[in-house]
Amino acid sequence: FTTTSEGLFVLEPVADTYVSDLQPNQNFGGGWWGRRMELSYDNASYSYFYDSRAMVLFNLSSIPANPTVISAKLNIYYYDYDTINPSGREITCHRILEEWNESNVTYNTMPDSDPVECANTNVPTYFTWVEWNVTSEVDDFINGGFENHGWMIRDYKNPVEYNCNHWYYSLDSNNDYPPRLFVWINTL
């Protein structure tokens, strides 16, 4: 983690990956696949809708005990899409409710997540950072006694007919755009 000003913590994930029911027993947490996270909800000409979800987990132990959490923002970098531009599609962020392991999680073994999103945003019209406000969840993880299992990010509200896959950099992409969690706390 880094701090850029008093009370601001910038965290990188300790785990991130995606799962897809197109390959429900495949783990995408390492190797070439581990360099990206995929979101989709389409039929991709496979005669059924398929669902890809990103998962990300941050270690919050560097934040002092019992802080007043002013704000927390989850950011991932959108960098590409397949066939259909997903601009404007709603993507949601859900609290993960169980432990998971980046190196072996699959669609068939993915942890439960809250069915109600904690935050939502839209895919931008150009490649850039995408952000969700997760202040309440971070406060719950640090001060509320809730276990931190990270977040699941989904694109599921408006199915499309063909190849609306969109990709986001993971921690393993080895560039300057890994997922980040910005947490501001009151230091007074």
C-alpha positions as CSV (number, residue, x, y, z in Angstrom):
1,F,0.0,0.0,0.0
2,T,1.0,3.6,-0.3
3,T,-0.2,6.8,1.3
4,T,-0.2,9.9,-0.8
5,S,-1.5,12.3,1.8
6,E,-2.5,12.1,5.4
7,G,-5.5,9.9,5.8
8,L,-5.4,8.4,2.2
9,F,-4.5,4.8,1.7
10,V,-4.0,3.5,-1.9
11,L,-4.2,-0.3,-1.9
12,E,-3.5,-2.9,-4.6
13,P,-5.3,-6.2,-4.5
14,V,-4.0,-9.4,-2.8
15,A,-6.1,-11.4,-5.2
16,D,-8.1,-10.7,-8.4
17,T,-9.5,-12.9,-11.2
18,Y,-12.6,-13.7,-13.2
19,V,-14.8,-16.7,-13.6
20,S,-16.9,-17.6,-16.6
21,D,-19.7,-20.2,-17.1
22,L,-18.4,-20.6,-20.7
23,Q,-15.6,-22.6,-19.1
24,P,-17.1,-23.3,-15.7
25,N,-14.3,-25.5,-14.4
26,Q,-11.4,-23.3,-15.6
27,N,-9.4,-21.1,-13.3
28,F,-8.3,-17.8,-14.7
29,G,-6.2,-16.7,-11.7
30,G,-2.7,-17.2,-13.2
31,G,-0.7,-17.4,-16.4
32,W,-1.8,-15.5,-19.5
33,W,-5.4,-15.4,-18.4
34,G,-4.5,-13.9,-15.0
35,R,-3.5,-10.6,-16.7
36,R,-7.0,-9.5,-17.2
37,M,-10.5,-9.7,-15.8
38,E,-13.5,-10.2,-18.1
39,L,-17.1,-9.1,-17.8
40,S,-19.9,-10.3,-20.1
41,Y,-23.5,-11.4,-20.2
42,D,-24.3,-12.5,-23.7
43,N,-24.9,-15.6,-25.8
44,A,-21.7,-15.2,-27.9
45,S,-23.2,-17.4,-30.5
46,Y,-23.0,-20.4,-28.2
47,S,-26.8,-20.7,-28.1
48,Y,-27.1,-19.7,-24.4
49,F,-26.3,-16.6,-22.4
50,Y,-23.0,-16.8,-20.6
51,D,-21.8,-14.9,-17.7
52,S,-18.3,-13.7,-16.8
53,R,-17.6,-12.0,-13.5
54,A,-14.6,-10.3,-12.0
55,M,-13.5,-10.8,-8.4
56,V,-11.1,-8.6,-6.4
57,L,-9.9,-8.6,-2.8
58,F,-7.8,-6.1,-0.8
59,N,-6.0,-6.5,2.5
60,L,-7.2,-3.7,4.8
61,S,-4.9,-4.4,7.7
62,S,-2.6,-1.4,6.9
63,I,-5.5,1.0,7.9
64,P,-5.4,2.0,11.6
65,A,-8.0,0.4,13.9
66,N,-11.3,2.0,14.5
67,P,-11.0,4.8,11.9
68,T,-13.8,7.1,10.7
69,V,-14.0,6.1,7.0
70,I,-14.7,9.2,5.0
71,S,-14.7,7.6,1.6
72,A,-13.7,4.5,-0.3
73,K,-13.5,4.0,-4.0
74,L,-12.8,0.8,-5.9
75,N,-11.2,1.4,-9.3
76,I,-10.4,-1.0,-12.2
77,Y,-9.0,0.0,-15.6
78,Y,-11.2,-0.7,-18.6
79,Y,-8.9,-1.4,-21.6
80,D,-10.7,-3.4,-24.4
81,Y,-13.9,-5.1,-25.7
82,D,-14.9,-7.7,-28.2
83,T,-17.3,-6.9,-31.2
84,I,-20.0,-4.8,-29.4
85,N,-18.9,-1.6,-27.7
86,P,-20.3,-1.9,-24.1
87,S,-20.4,1.8,-23.6
88,G,-23.2,2.8,-21.2
89,R,-23.8,-0.7,-19.9
90,E,-24.5,-0.8,-16.2
91,I,-21.9,-2.8,-14.2
92,T,-22.5,-3.6,-10.6
93,C,-20.4,-4.3,-7.6
94,H,-21.4,-6.9,-5.0
95,R,-19.9,-7.8,-1.6
96,I,-18.5,-11.4,-1.7
97,L,-19.8,-13.4,1.3
98,E,-17.3,-16.3,1.5
99,E,-13.6,-17.0,1.2
100,W,-12.1,-17.7,-2.2
101,N,-8.7,-18.4,-3.6
102,E,-7.4,-16.8,-6.8
103,S,-5.4,-19.8,-7.8
104,N,-8.3,-22.3,-7.8
105,V,-11.7,-20.5,-8.0
106,T,-13.9,-21.3,-11.0
107,Y,-17.4,-20.5,-12.0
108,N,-18.6,-23.8,-10.5
109,T,-16.8,-23.1,-7.2
110,M,-17.2,-19.3,-6.9
111,P,-18.2,-17.9,-3.5
112,D,-21.7,-16.5,-2.9
113,S,-22.1,-12.8,-3.2
114,D,-24.8,-10.4,-2.1
115,P,-27.5,-10.5,-4.9
116,V,-28.1,-6.8,-4.3
117,E,-25.4,-4.6,-5.6
118,C,-23.6,-2.3,-3.2
119,A,-22.7,0.1,-6.0
120,N,-23.1,0.5,-9.8
121,T,-21.7,2.5,-12.6
122,N,-21.7,2.5,-16.4
123,V,-19.0,1.4,-18.8
124,P,-17.4,4.6,-20.2
125,T,-17.2,5.6,-23.9
126,Y,-13.4,5.3,-23.9
127,F,-10.7,3.2,-22.1
128,T,-10.2,4.6,-18.6
129,W,-10.7,3.9,-14.9
130,V,-14.1,2.7,-13.8
131,E,-15.1,3.5,-10.2
132,W,-17.5,2.3,-7.6
133,N,-18.3,4.0,-4.2
134,V,-17.7,1.2,-1.6
135,T,-17.5,3.5,1.5
136,S,-20.2,1.6,3.4
137,E,-18.6,-1.8,2.7
138,V,-15.1,-0.7,3.7
139,D,-16.4,0.8,6.9
140,D,-18.3,-2.5,7.6
141,F,-15.1,-4.5,6.9
142,I,-13.0,-2.3,9.2
143,N,-15.5,-1.2,11.9
144,G,-18.6,-3.3,11.6
145,G,-17.4,-6.8,12.2
146,F,-18.2,-8.0,8.6
147,E,-15.6,-10.3,7.1
148,N,-13.7,-8.9,4.1
149,H,-13.9,-11.2,1.1
150,G,-13.8,-8.5,-1.5
151,W,-16.1,-7.7,-4.3
152,M,-17.6,-9.4,-7.4
153,I,-18.2,-7.1,-10.4
154,R,-20.9,-8.1,-12.9
155,D,-22.5,-7.0,-16.1
156,Y,-25.9,-8.9,-16.0
157,K,-28.7,-6.4,-16.2
158,N,-29.2,-6.2,-20.0
159,P,-28.3,-9.3,-21.9
160,V,-27.1,-8.8,-25.5
161,E,-27.0,-11.2,-28.5
162,Y,-23.3,-11.4,-29.4
163,N,-19.9,-10.8,-28.0
164,C,-20.2,-8.0,-25.5
165,N,-17.1,-9.1,-23.6
166,H,-15.2,-6.3,-22.0
167,W,-11.8,-6.5,-20.3
168,Y,-10.1,-4.9,-17.3
169,Y,-6.5,-5.0,-16.1
170,S,-5.7,-7.2,-13.2
171,L,-2.8,-7.0,-10.8
172,D,-0.9,-9.5,-12.9
173,S,-1.0,-7.4,-16.0
174,N,2.3,-5.9,-15.1
175,N,1.5,-2.3,-16.0
176,D,0.6,0.9,-14.2
177,Y,-3.1,0.1,-14.1
178,P,-3.7,-2.6,-11.5
179,P,-7.0,-2.4,-9.6
180,R,-6.9,0.0,-6.7
181,L,-8.8,0.8,-3.6
182,F,-8.6,4.4,-2.3
183,V,-9.6,4.7,1.3
184,W,-9.8,8.1,3.0
185,I,-10.0,8.2,6.8
186,N,-10.3,11.0,9.3
187,T,-6.9,11.3,11.1
188,L,-8.0,13.8,13.7
